[in-house]
């Protein structure tokens, strides 16, 4: 009887060690892809500020005088004509997301190549406010996106539009080719999925 109990105890310990090994392996994989855990966690969770204002926005409440930004006044700026987006790109902690267009920490930047990931609230701001990704579902293959970054303009052309679940964080992973990834919650007024737009770099221009 004691032998059986001892074997069972060893088996439990062994399984525990295997579980720890798997966790360590997965954490290692997260570091290998070059994407910070904060970026992954943000992608999986409801963006702060969306849910409490759903009711007011659905009923038509919006800012009667949305801001107007001049690309010449900013060093980092995103223009997406199909979405009505024309606003400065913000960096820093997640609190910056409440202000508009946000570069996801842990991802790349246009000058470094790879996968530059930008997000914004879907309905915290409503068109014609230029800071919202409200119309992200209107994007089509072939649409052109302009990104100004530190004295240069980067032109991207959309090559893929799709939806993923919050646990499909591979859209954040680094890429060999220079691309731009935009995403926000989907469908409109829900957070079940993430609407994703991917665009490839087609041209750069010194300013």
C-alpha positions in Angstrom: 0.0 0.0 0.0 2.8 2.4 0.9 4.6 1.6 -2.3 1.5 2.5 -4.3 1.1 5.8 -2.4 4.7 6.6 -3.0 4.4 5.9 -6.7 1.3 8.1 -6.9 3.1 10.9 -5.1 6.0 10.7 -7.5 3.6 10.8 -10.5 1.9 13.9 -9.2 5.3 15.7 -8.7 6.4 14.6 -12.1 3.3 16.0 -13.8 3.8 19.2 -11.8 7.3 19.6 -13.1 6.1 18.9 -16.7 3.5 21.7 -16.3 6.1 24.1 -15.1 8.4 23.2 -18.0 5.6 23.9 -20.4 4.9 27.3 -18.9 8.6 28.2 -19.0 8.7 27.1 -22.7 5.7 29.3 -23.6 7.1 32.3 -21.8 10.3 31.8 -23.7 8.4 31.6 -27.0 6.7 34.9 -26.1 10.1 36.6 -25.7 11.4 35.0 -28.9 8.7 36.6 -31.0 9.8 40.0 -29.7 6.3 41.1 -28.6 6.0 42.2 -25.0 3.5 40.5 -22.7 1.7 43.9 -22.2 1.0 44.1 -25.9 -0.4 40.6 -25.9 -2.5 41.2 -22.8 -4.0 44.4 -24.3 -4.9 42.6 -27.5 -6.8 39.9 -25.5 -8.7 42.3 -23.2 -11.4 44.9 -23.7 -9.8 48.3 -24.5 -10.3 50.6 -21.6 -13.0 53.2 -22.1 -15.2 51.4 -24.7 -17.9 49.6 -22.8 -19.2 52.4 -20.5 -20.0 54.7 -23.4 -21.6 52.2 -25.8 -25.2 53.3 -24.9 -24.5 57.0 -25.4 -22.8 56.5 -28.8 -25.4 54.1 -30.2 -28.1 56.8 -29.4 -26.1 59.3 -31.5 -24.3 61.3 -28.9 -21.0 62.7 -30.3 -18.6 65.6 -30.0 -20.2 68.5 -32.0 -16.8 69.9 -32.7 -14.2 67.1 -33.2 -10.6 68.0 -33.3 -8.8 68.8 -36.6 -5.1 67.9 -36.9 -2.6 69.2 -39.4 0.0 66.6 -40.5 2.6 69.3 -40.7 2.3 70.0 -37.0 3.3 66.4 -35.9 6.3 64.2 -36.4 4.3 61.0 -36.2 0.9 60.9 -38.0 -1.5 58.4 -39.5 -3.8 59.1 -42.5 -6.4 56.5 -43.6 -8.8 58.2 -46.1 -11.2 55.2 -46.2 -11.6 55.3 -42.4 -11.6 59.1 -42.1 -8.5 58.9 -39.9 -6.0 61.8 -39.8 -4.4 62.1 -36.4 -1.1 62.0 -34.6 0.3 58.7 -33.5 0.7 58.5 -29.7 3.3 56.4 -27.8 3.6 55.4 -24.2 1.3 53.5 -21.7 -2.2 52.2 -22.3 -3.6 55.5 -20.9 -2.6 57.2 -24.2 -5.2 55.0 -26.0 -8.0 57.2 -24.6 -6.5 60.1 -26.5 -6.6 58.6 -30.0 -4.3 56.6 -32.3 -1.8 54.5 -30.3 1.3 52.6 -31.3 1.2 49.3 -29.5 4.3 49.0 -27.2 6.6 46.1 -28.0 5.9 46.2 -31.7 8.1 47.8 -34.4 8.2 51.3 -36.0 8.2 52.2 -39.7 11.9 53.2 -39.7 12.9 49.8 -38.2 10.9 47.7 -40.6 9.0 44.6 -39.4 5.5 44.8 -38.1 4.3 48.2 -36.9 1.0 47.7 -35.0 -1.4 50.6 -34.4 -4.8 50.5 -32.7 -7.5 52.9 -31.6 -10.9 52.8 -30.0 -13.7 51.6 -32.3 -16.5 53.7 -30.9 -15.3 55.9 -28.1 -15.0 58.6 -30.7 -17.5 58.7 -33.6 -17.0 60.1 -37.2 -16.2 62.7 -38.2 -13.7 62.6 -35.3 -10.3 61.7 -37.0 -9.1 59.7 -34.1 -11.5 56.7 -34.4 -11.2 53.3 -36.0 -15.0 53.3 -36.2 -14.9 52.6 -40.0 -12.1 49.9 -39.9 -14.6 47.4 -41.4 -14.8 49.5 -44.5 -11.2 48.8 -45.5 -10.6 46.8 -48.7 -7.6 45.2 -50.3 -5.7 47.9 -52.4 -6.6 50.8 -50.1 -3.6 53.1 -49.4 -2.5 54.2 -45.9 0.0 57.0 -45.3 2.1 57.1 -42.2 4.4 60.0 -41.3 7.3 59.1 -39.1 10.3 61.3 -38.1 10.8 63.2 -41.3 9.7 60.6 -43.8 6.4 59.4 -45.3 5.6 55.7 -45.5 3.0 54.5 -48.0 1.3 51.2 -47.3 -1.2 49.2 -49.4 -3.7 46.9 -47.8 -3.3 43.2 -48.7 -5.4 41.5 -46.1 -8.6 42.3 -44.1 -9.9 39.8 -41.6 -11.2 39.1 -38.1 -9.6 37.1 -35.3 -10.5 36.1 -31.8 -8.7 37.9 -28.9 -6.4 34.9 -28.3 -5.0 34.9 -31.9 -2.1 37.2 -30.9 0.0 36.1 -33.9 -1.0 39.3 -35.7 1.3 41.1 -33.3 4.4 39.0 -34.2 7.4 40.5 -35.9 7.7 40.0 -39.6 10.6 39.9 -42.0 9.0 42.4 -44.5 7.9 45.9 -43.4 4.2 45.9 -42.8 1.6 47.9 -41.0 -1.1 46.3 -38.8 -4.2 48.1 -37.7 -6.8 46.6 -35.4 -9.8 47.3 -33.2 -12.8 45.6 -31.6 -15.4 43.9 -33.8 -18.2 43.8 -34.6 -19.2 47.4 -34.0 -20.3 47.9 -30.4 -19.0 44.5 -29.4 -15.6 43.1 -28.3 -16.0 39.5 -29.4 -13.4 39.7 -32.2 -10.7 41.9 -33.5 -11.0 43.5 -36.9 -7.5 43.4 -38.5 -6.1 45.3 -41.5 -2.6 44.4 -42.8 -0.8 46.6 -45.3 2.6 46.2 -47.1 5.1 49.0 -47.6 5.1 50.2 -51.2 6.9 53.5 -51.1 8.8 55.9 -48.9 9.3 59.7 -49.3 11.6 62.1 -47.6 9.8 65.2 -46.3 
